Amino acid sequence: MLRYDSSGKPFIIIRDQDQKERLTGSEARKANILAAMTVANLMKTSIGPLGMDKILVDQDGEVTATNDGATILKNMQVENPIAKLLVELSQGQDDEIGDGTTSVVVLAGALLEESLSLLEKGIHPSKISEGYEKACDIAVKHLISICDKIEFDKENCGSLIKAAKTSLGSKIVNQYTDKIAKISVEAVLAVADLERKDVRFDLIKLEGKTGGTLGETELIDGIIIPKNFSHPQMPKQIKNAKIAILTCPFEPPKPKTGHKLDIDSVKKYKELLEIEQNYFKEMTDLVKKSGATLVLCQWGFDDEANHLLLQKELPSVRWVSGTDIELIAIATGARIVPRFSELTEKKLGKAGMVTEKSIGTTDEKMIVIEKCSNTKTVTILVKGGNKMVVEEGKRSIHDALCVTRNLIKDNRIVYGGGAAEISCSVAVNKASKEIKGIEQYSIRAFSEALLSVPIALASNSGLNSLEAVSEIQLKQMKDKKPFLGIDCLSKGTDNMKEQNVFDTLRGKIQQFLLATQMAKMILKIDDIIRPTGQY
């Protein structure tokens, strides 16, 4: 709280002041920058096709092994507020683009590291921020000037597969990039409207199954539910299914308030049993009357209801998750019914084939709903030797799906392997020489920060990072070829066009903008009150 002394000068009273410390001015900025640099340096080793994975263990002992930037930061359980901002930065890139979550954090860390030396020279943080803003505009305009367009359609999607392969190159699935990239592209094209440049991402379901290898991952034209039919004698295959989706349980109604019922004679017990059986019979009759040939219920039901459903020849699945119910309703055109009395033929969904299958090396069953009537819906079934591999495979495929979606929305690309960053660095550095005033220092610092990504790529690939990046810089300036990058996989050429390594323009621009905004935000913080000894 703010108070004033006898002479009218203001001073601040902090609650529990003896247990807290306060940093202001340059000390606060330095502490913030060092915290951000620590996180960025941790992420550097995960960039590129030869980047390292991180293993994370949560409080329950659950193990996660991944090199996905957003996943690493989300599971790190950081306490430093600046580190939390970088977690949100990575999550923002993941939500908007789906790829480049590691690079955006590394770039933000490099921008803040460069600003540290500028602050020591006495340059004001506002001037640094203004310079970074101008430099980012120059870099974005340069990206647009050097981008290429790729052409594709549903029959000719080779360029989309190449883009997906670039995204998968640094993931755990890199041994099977050809197959996984093809599956990812086919899944997106199945639910895409190319004329409107729109992708219904909610119609793609990622399902994991332990057993087999990542190379056995498959694309299924329909929806998979990790359940089986409620009774073993129910038919395992239903053609031209009419599906009733219920969110009401197969059980007698219960009062909302607390209640107690005393049964003190055999007669009363038999009466109660008869009433319950009549309820079950009425429920199953209503379902049968609607014309349904398959019942999907969000809740469970007891053996009495299960037996009646079998007698009425109504195959049923119980405990279907809410997300699966919503997806099936969209795909089949069904209406979700909250009461048995509201169930009519018009509210039933339609599917060409519903089958119970054993998938994987275990004996677990899954329900496959295919040939849905309303919309095209697909499921990618990811297989792996254990749960950890399956989850990392799902994260990798999600990135490939996002890259493909971004190309459908905007088919402009820039080349990977650090080529785009090096080219932008050269352009920004050149522009800084034409700008008078103190801002040229921060613009030049931005160009140096852009090199952090190619330097990390080269370092992770076992190359002499400074030498490799300097060589590419000279070649780009001499030959005017913005597609020259780091030969991470030692293929004998630094031409990223020939190696088919490229990123979406949309994703790269988003990286630059988000990293610049984060650096500006952190530079503006000049006062920290924190518990003593923390962070």
Protein Blocks (a to p, Z undefined) as FASTA:
>chain_A
ZZddfkopacdddehkllpccdehjllmmmmmmmmmmmmmmmmmmgcjkbccdddddfko
pacddfbfklmmmmnopabfklmmmmmmmmmmmmmnopaklmmmmmmmmmmmmmmmmmmn
opafklmmmmmmmmmmmmmmmmmmmpccddddfklmmlmmmmmmmmmmmmmklmmmmmmm
mmmmmmmmmmpcfknopacfklpccdddeedjfklgccdedddddbddfbfkbcfbdehi
acdddfbdcdddddfbdcddddfbfklmmmmmmmmmmmmmmmmmmmmmnopabdcdfbdc
dfklmmmmmmnopacdehiafklmmmmmmmnopacdfbfklpcfklpccdfbdcdddedj
blcdcdddehifkbccdddddddfblklmmmmmmmmmmmmmmmmmmmmpmcdcdehhlmm
mmmmmmmmmmmmmpgcjklmmmmmmmmmmmmmmmmmmmmnopafklmmmmmmmmmmmnop
akbccdfkonopabfklnopacdfklmmmmmmmmmmmmmmmmmpcbdcddehiZZ
